[in-house]
Amino acid sequence: MGSIGSLVFLPFVAAVLADSGQSNSEIAQMMIWMPIALTLGAPAWSWVADKTGKADWVLKGASTLALVAMLCFFVVETPLLQTLCLATLALARAPFGPLGDALTLKRLGGDKNSYGQIRMWGSVVYFVAALLGGVLRPSYPHAPLWMGCGLIVLAMAFCWTLPSKEFRIPKPPKGILTPLLQNPLIWLFLVLATLHGITITTYDNFFSLHVEKLGLSPSITGMGIATGVIAEVVVLAFGKPLLHRFGATWLIFVGVASSCPRFLFTGYVTSPEALILWQSLHGLGFGAFWIGGVAFLNRVAPPDAPNAAQSLLPASTFGAGYLCSLSLASVVFKWTDPATLFQALGLGSLFTIAATALFLRRAKAQFSDL
């Protein structure tokens, strides 16, 4: 809950950097180092955890480093040092997702389809923090960042107190992931996850900027995010019956398909009510997609390398996708505004939908239970 909830600072980072006088393009260039760190960090940390069998010490060290980076962000003033803090924070947070997912699936045993019911509690914390962050930001501009810092402390406390035996797994033989990465279906999944990640992370990073450029209150950002997270919690809560009824690959497809109308209308509408309403599709865009992605990777993962297999999802979605998102934004913002970027992403989702349809067909042919 602390790890996921601490992500509340992400939607407000761009707005906070804008407060310090940075242009839209400069903000994108500063933030681009975060996905680079995540893309490299998620597989690297997870490889170390699987290789040594000591995921507990990976999480202890990473959570401590995340807190230090977060605190430093409040005191540094130059763009260079702010960028360094953001990159370090992303690197330190990188193992939270894959190692947390792998641990959850391990504890669930034969009831792995109940993953969503566990994951939703992190979303509940994120919902409360995002709503409060949007409400408090007009009076306290750094409030979302302070809440993120507090939730990292919660995650760190968990990492340092959970018994080490909960994290132990047998050390895998050399090259255990080679068969996984030789499967073309995995690479197709990574491509579509990266493309979908471009839309998700653009929303995470620039929705607050889009709202404020429209002249709306920052509280609209909080309410829009909260609406999306409520829908996400509902989808996660029903993750088990959804997986049983539709299977992992169909949930992935529905999640990707929801991005087209969501971001087209996010870019076009200007009324706060409509803007908030369209964010309800986040329940499918993230919730359904993530449940399906975790279940898919768990199905195809080597039994002795669960952490490394799960790291592929955040590395592609929030690593490579994030990197592409910020690279695109740094160019687009030189010529136009966030509204146009969201419209372009809505149209671009049609290509991702086509790639996901191909993935769905090939996955069904290779794994009948997906």
DOSE-507672 format. One line per 8 residues: number of its first residue (from 1); their letters; for each residue x negated, y, z of C-alpha. Coordinates in Angstrom, 3 decimals. Example, Ala and Ser with C-alpha at 12.3 -4.5 7.8 and 13.67 -1.06 7.14 Angstrom:
2
1 = as = -12.300 -4.500 7.800 ~ -13.670 -1.060 7.140
***
This chain:
370
1 = mgsigslv = 0.000 0.000 0.000 ~ -2.817 2.366 0.856 ~ -4.737 1.609 -2.325 ~ -1.782 2.097 -4.684 ~ -0.328 4.980 -2.725 ~ -3.627 6.859 -2.824 ~ -3.191 7.145 -6.591 ~ -0.813 10.014 -5.789
9 = flpfvaav = -3.687 12.453 -6.299 ~ -4.082 11.503 -9.986 ~ -1.020 13.300 -11.444 ~ -2.071 16.506 -9.693 ~ -5.818 16.524 -10.465 ~ -5.351 18.355 -13.779 ~ -3.187 21.018 -12.137 ~ -5.671 21.453 -9.270
17 = ladsgqsn = -8.554 21.844 -11.730 ~ -6.468 24.352 -13.690 ~ -6.107 26.359 -10.466 ~ -9.885 26.747 -10.432 ~ -9.806 28.338 -13.877 ~ -10.614 25.395 -16.150 ~ -8.959 25.273 -19.582 ~ -6.892 22.287 -20.716
25 = seiaqmmi = -9.695 21.073 -22.953 ~ -12.321 21.504 -20.222 ~ -10.144 19.574 -17.763 ~ -9.864 16.662 -20.196 ~ -13.642 16.678 -20.705 ~ -14.238 16.622 -16.931 ~ -11.765 13.821 -16.319 ~ -13.066 11.652 -19.150
33 = wmpialtl = -15.748 10.237 -16.856 ~ -13.118 8.612 -14.643 ~ -12.031 5.961 -17.184 ~ -15.644 5.350 -18.175 ~ -16.411 4.539 -14.546 ~ -13.268 2.392 -14.234 ~ -13.926 0.485 -17.474 ~ -17.420 -0.411 -16.308
41 = gapawswv = -16.582 -0.786 -12.641 ~ -13.567 -3.107 -12.680 ~ -15.284 -6.029 -14.479 ~ -18.612 -5.381 -12.719 ~ -17.221 -5.340 -9.176 ~ -15.010 -8.364 -9.949 ~ -17.938 -10.283 -11.439 ~ -19.938 -9.654 -8.270
49 = adktgkad = -16.988 -10.813 -6.132 ~ -16.608 -14.038 -8.122 ~ -20.347 -14.640 -8.391 ~ -21.070 -14.213 -4.686 ~ -17.724 -15.398 -3.308 ~ -17.711 -12.324 -1.055 ~ -14.881 -10.147 -2.319 ~ -14.435 -8.837 1.236
57 = wvlkgast = -17.785 -7.030 1.195 ~ -17.100 -5.664 -2.276 ~ -13.870 -4.092 -1.007 ~ -15.466 -2.835 2.216 ~ -18.241 -1.051 0.336 ~ -16.004 0.245 -2.423 ~ -13.356 1.633 -0.068 ~ -15.991 3.454 1.989
65 = lalvamlc = -17.512 4.970 -1.142 ~ -14.045 6.048 -2.322 ~ -13.421 7.947 0.898 ~ -16.788 9.718 0.693 ~ -16.140 10.752 -2.934 ~ -12.644 11.999 -2.102 ~ -13.877 14.128 0.792 ~ -16.708 15.570 -1.303
73 = ffvvetpl = -14.201 16.706 -3.943 ~ -12.785 19.210 -1.434 ~ -16.088 20.961 -0.779 ~ -17.841 21.063 -4.159 ~ -17.114 24.021 -6.431 ~ -19.025 23.613 -9.689 ~ -17.476 21.674 -12.603 ~ -20.506 19.359 -12.725
81 = lqtlclat = -20.183 18.288 -9.091 ~ -16.398 17.998 -9.366 ~ -16.869 15.697 -12.353 ~ -19.416 13.607 -10.434 ~ -16.970 13.228 -7.521 ~ -14.135 12.145 -9.830 ~ -16.346 9.581 -11.588 ~ -17.622 8.190 -8.282
89 = lalarapf = -14.080 7.965 -6.949 ~ -12.928 6.056 -10.042 ~ -15.904 3.684 -9.791 ~ -15.212 3.057 -6.105 ~ -11.492 2.447 -6.661 ~ -12.107 0.072 -9.586 ~ -12.051 -3.229 -7.615 ~ -8.921 -2.429 -5.583
97 = gplgdalt = -6.476 -3.512 -8.279 ~ -7.953 -6.761 -9.635 ~ -9.202 -8.065 -6.280 ~ -5.944 -7.106 -4.575 ~ -3.885 -8.834 -7.280 ~ -6.070 -11.943 -7.172 ~ -5.785 -12.105 -3.363 ~ -1.997 -11.691 -3.532
105 = lkrlggdk = -1.640 -14.462 -6.108 ~ -3.886 -16.716 -4.025 ~ -1.768 -16.200 -0.916 ~ 1.477 -16.792 -2.839 ~ 0.270 -20.235 -3.902 ~ 2.928 -21.938 -5.998 ~ 5.295 -18.976 -5.745 ~ 3.246 -16.593 -7.911
113 = nsygqirm = 6.348 -15.168 -9.614 ~ 7.064 -13.355 -6.342 ~ 4.069 -11.068 -6.985 ~ 6.343 -8.135 -7.895 ~ 8.084 -8.228 -4.517 ~ 4.704 -7.718 -2.830 ~ 3.415 -5.143 -5.303 ~ 6.527 -2.988 -4.974
121 = wgsvvyfv = 5.558 -1.869 -1.455 ~ 2.577 -0.032 -2.868 ~ 4.968 1.704 -5.250 ~ 7.240 2.652 -2.355 ~ 4.341 4.398 -0.608 ~ 3.366 6.072 -3.886 ~ 6.974 7.254 -4.341 ~ 7.088 8.944 -0.950
129 = aallggvl = 3.653 10.503 -1.387 ~ 4.394 11.767 -4.923 ~ 7.677 13.328 -3.856 ~ 6.050 15.050 -0.899 ~ 3.093 16.104 -3.028 ~ 5.323 17.891 -5.532 ~ 7.314 19.597 -2.788 ~ 4.269 20.717 -0.790
137 = rpsyphap = 1.996 21.763 -3.683 ~ 3.518 25.268 -4.196 ~ 2.635 26.134 -0.587 ~ -0.354 23.833 -0.127 ~ -2.064 23.321 -3.531 ~ -4.326 20.513 -2.290 ~ -1.598 18.592 -0.436 ~ -1.446 15.677 -2.956
145 = lwmgcgli = -5.200 15.232 -2.682 ~ -5.130 15.190 1.115 ~ -2.375 12.577 1.067 ~ -4.429 10.481 -1.343 ~ -7.381 10.778 1.020 ~ -5.290 9.599 3.969 ~ -4.030 6.581 2.059 ~ -7.570 5.626 1.053
153 = vlamafcw = -8.346 5.578 4.791 ~ -5.432 3.133 5.209 ~ -6.817 0.915 2.438 ~ -10.306 1.082 3.957 ~ -8.977 0.092 7.389 ~ -7.314 -2.967 5.817 ~ -10.489 -3.982 3.992 ~ -12.591 -3.781 7.144
161 = tlpskefr = -10.167 -5.715 9.359 ~ -8.852 -8.543 7.151 ~ -10.590 -11.847 8.025 ~ -13.340 -12.664 5.551 ~ -11.992 -16.160 4.947 ~ -8.976 -14.621 3.176 ~ -11.293 -13.499 0.378 ~ -13.514 -16.527 -0.004
169 = ipkppkgi = -13.422 -18.470 -3.258 ~ -15.851 -21.112 -4.544 ~ -18.728 -19.743 -6.572 ~ -17.964 -20.391 -10.258 ~ -20.350 -22.124 -12.622 ~ -22.326 -19.953 -15.011 ~ -20.361 -18.666 -17.995 ~ -16.933 -19.443 -16.527
177 = ltpllqnp = -15.269 -16.592 -18.435 ~ -16.742 -17.536 -21.796 ~ -13.796 -19.783 -22.836 ~ -11.347 -17.045 -21.836 ~ -13.058 -14.355 -23.899 ~ -13.365 -16.691 -26.871 ~ -9.580 -16.850 -27.119 ~ -8.358 -14.372 -29.812
185 = liwlflvl = -5.073 -14.012 -27.915 ~ -6.938 -12.389 -25.008 ~ -8.505 -9.813 -27.314 ~ -5.124 -9.036 -28.874 ~ -3.728 -8.513 -25.373 ~ -6.625 -6.199 -24.493 ~ -5.988 -4.124 -27.628 ~ -2.279 -3.665 -26.925
193 = atlhgiti = -2.984 -3.010 -23.221 ~ -5.465 -0.294 -24.207 ~ -2.982 1.309 -26.617 ~ -0.220 1.188 -24.014 ~ -2.653 2.533 -21.452 ~ -3.130 5.669 -23.556 ~ 0.516 6.623 -23.015 ~ 0.637 5.644 -19.333
201 = ttydnffs = -2.514 7.519 -18.371 ~ -1.619 10.605 -20.409 ~ 1.545 10.788 -18.340 ~ -0.394 10.215 -15.107 ~ -2.878 12.970 -15.858 ~ -0.957 15.619 -17.762 ~ 2.711 15.411 -16.782 ~ 2.132 17.964 -14.005
209 = lhveklgl = 0.354 20.245 -16.469 ~ 3.196 19.820 -18.985 ~ 5.779 20.741 -16.343 ~ 3.922 23.859 -15.273 ~ 3.285 24.937 -18.883 ~ 7.075 24.825 -19.370 ~ 7.375 27.313 -16.535 ~ 9.080 24.824 -14.215
217 = spsitgmg = 8.462 24.362 -10.509 ~ 5.766 21.869 -9.448 ~ 8.502 20.119 -7.502 ~ 9.821 18.869 -10.869 ~ 6.590 16.899 -11.216 ~ 7.195 15.241 -7.868 ~ 10.838 14.483 -8.662 ~ 9.979 13.140 -12.114
225 = iatgviae = 7.286 10.861 -10.716 ~ 9.591 9.794 -7.883 ~ 12.352 8.905 -10.359 ~ 9.939 6.752 -12.330 ~ 8.643 5.025 -9.232 ~ 12.160 4.269 -7.969 ~ 12.842 2.512 -11.267 ~ 9.455 0.788 -10.983
233 = vvvlafgk = 10.282 -0.490 -7.487 ~ 13.600 -1.894 -8.723 ~ 11.889 -3.760 -11.574 ~ 9.140 -5.074 -9.277 ~ 11.705 -6.182 -6.696 ~ 13.416 -8.304 -9.350 ~ 10.120 -9.483 -10.827 ~ 10.634 -13.127 -9.898
241 = pllhrfga = 14.033 -13.581 -11.610 ~ 12.875 -11.466 -14.556 ~ 9.823 -13.676 -15.084 ~ 11.977 -16.786 -14.709 ~ 14.584 -15.518 -17.186 ~ 12.456 -13.803 -19.837 ~ 8.852 -14.890 -19.302 ~ 5.675 -12.805 -19.038
249 = twlifvgv = 5.272 -11.968 -22.719 ~ 8.805 -10.599 -23.161 ~ 8.315 -8.334 -20.148 ~ 5.113 -7.046 -21.734 ~ 6.983 -6.348 -24.985 ~ 9.873 -4.511 -23.282 ~ 7.424 -2.433 -21.253 ~ 5.544 -1.329 -24.357
257 = asscprfl = 8.740 -0.653 -26.362 ~ 10.063 1.710 -23.676 ~ 7.238 4.176 -24.315 ~ 8.570 5.327 -27.688 ~ 11.804 7.019 -26.526 ~ 10.355 8.020 -23.181 ~ 7.474 10.094 -24.478 ~ 9.265 11.442 -27.525
265 = ftgyvtsp = 11.921 12.975 -25.302 ~ 9.418 13.996 -22.622 ~ 7.743 16.109 -25.287 ~ 10.970 17.555 -26.735 ~ 13.276 18.293 -23.797 ~ 12.805 21.403 -21.690 ~ 15.559 21.163 -19.077 ~ 14.308 19.886 -15.691
273 = ealilwqs = 17.219 17.447 -15.346 ~ 16.506 15.757 -18.692 ~ 12.776 15.707 -18.039 ~ 13.313 13.948 -14.722 ~ 15.864 11.496 -16.147 ~ 13.624 10.219 -18.949 ~ 10.944 9.251 -16.427 ~ 13.225 6.435 -15.244
281 = lhglgfga = 11.836 4.425 -18.171 ~ 8.606 4.214 -16.189 ~ 10.235 1.254 -14.468 ~ 9.846 -0.700 -17.696 ~ 6.760 1.052 -19.074 ~ 4.717 0.216 -16.024 ~ 6.742 -2.179 -13.838 ~ 7.750 -4.746 -16.456
289 = fwiggvaf = 4.467 -4.429 -18.344 ~ 2.357 -4.909 -15.209 ~ 4.306 -7.904 -13.904 ~ 4.018 -9.533 -17.315 ~ 0.324 -8.700 -17.666 ~ -0.644 -10.075 -14.247 ~ 1.373 -13.254 -14.854 ~ -0.145 -13.721 -18.320
297 = lnrvappd = -3.736 -13.362 -17.089 ~ -3.050 -15.645 -14.133 ~ -1.766 -18.282 -16.569 ~ -4.812 -18.179 -18.842 ~ -7.505 -17.480 -16.184 ~ -10.147 -20.055 -15.242 ~ -9.284 -21.310 -11.739 ~ -12.676 -20.354 -10.290
305 = apnaaqsl = -12.731 -16.756 -11.580 ~ -9.405 -15.129 -10.667 ~ -10.910 -11.715 -9.828 ~ -12.747 -11.319 -13.129 ~ -9.692 -12.409 -15.133 ~ -7.400 -9.940 -13.358 ~ -9.965 -7.153 -13.882 ~ -9.230 -7.240 -17.623
313 = lpastfga = -5.818 -5.613 -17.105 ~ -6.933 -2.427 -15.295 ~ -10.137 -2.269 -17.349 ~ -8.143 -2.127 -20.593 ~ -5.053 -0.192 -19.472 ~ -6.545 2.270 -16.997 ~ -10.111 2.067 -18.245 ~ -10.316 1.974 -22.036
321 = gylcslsl = -6.786 3.373 -22.435 ~ -7.554 6.165 -19.996 ~ -10.768 6.980 -21.858 ~ -8.958 7.163 -25.196 ~ -6.242 9.310 -23.618 ~ -8.645 11.916 -22.295 ~ -10.705 11.891 -25.491 ~ -7.533 12.551 -27.464
329 = asvvfkwt = -6.385 15.258 -25.047 ~ -9.722 17.070 -25.122 ~ -9.324 17.480 -28.892 ~ -5.570 18.067 -29.080 ~ -5.576 20.698 -26.336 ~ -7.894 22.879 -28.403 ~ -5.055 23.324 -30.903 ~ -1.785 22.765 -29.117
337 = dpatlfqa = -0.044 22.055 -25.806 ~ 0.860 18.941 -23.737 ~ 4.379 18.814 -25.237 ~ 2.982 18.079 -28.705 ~ 0.678 15.428 -27.278 ~ 3.609 13.605 -25.643 ~ 5.576 13.719 -28.900 ~ 2.630 12.241 -30.811
345 = lglgslft = 2.273 9.467 -28.232 ~ 5.954 8.576 -28.619 ~ 5.507 8.133 -32.350 ~ 2.189 6.340 -31.911 ~ 3.889 3.788 -29.669 ~ 5.483 2.301 -32.784 ~ 2.075 0.884 -33.731 ~ 1.636 -0.568 -30.238
353 = iaatalfl = 5.081 -2.168 -30.471 ~ 4.048 -3.872 -33.725 ~ 0.831 -5.183 -32.118 ~ 2.814 -6.457 -29.130 ~ 5.282 -8.277 -31.391 ~ 2.321 -10.095 -32.973 ~ 0.969 -10.924 -29.507 ~ 4.373 -12.236 -28.423
361 = rrakaqfs = 4.598 -14.602 -31.377 ~ 1.057 -15.960 -30.930 ~ 1.393 -16.281 -27.150 ~ 4.592 -18.342 -27.499 ~ 2.824 -20.610 -29.971 ~ -0.148 -21.161 -27.663 ~ 1.630 -21.268 -24.271 ~ 5.214 -22.482 -24.324
369 = dl = 5.785 -21.431 -20.694 ~ 5.025 -17.758 -21.403
***
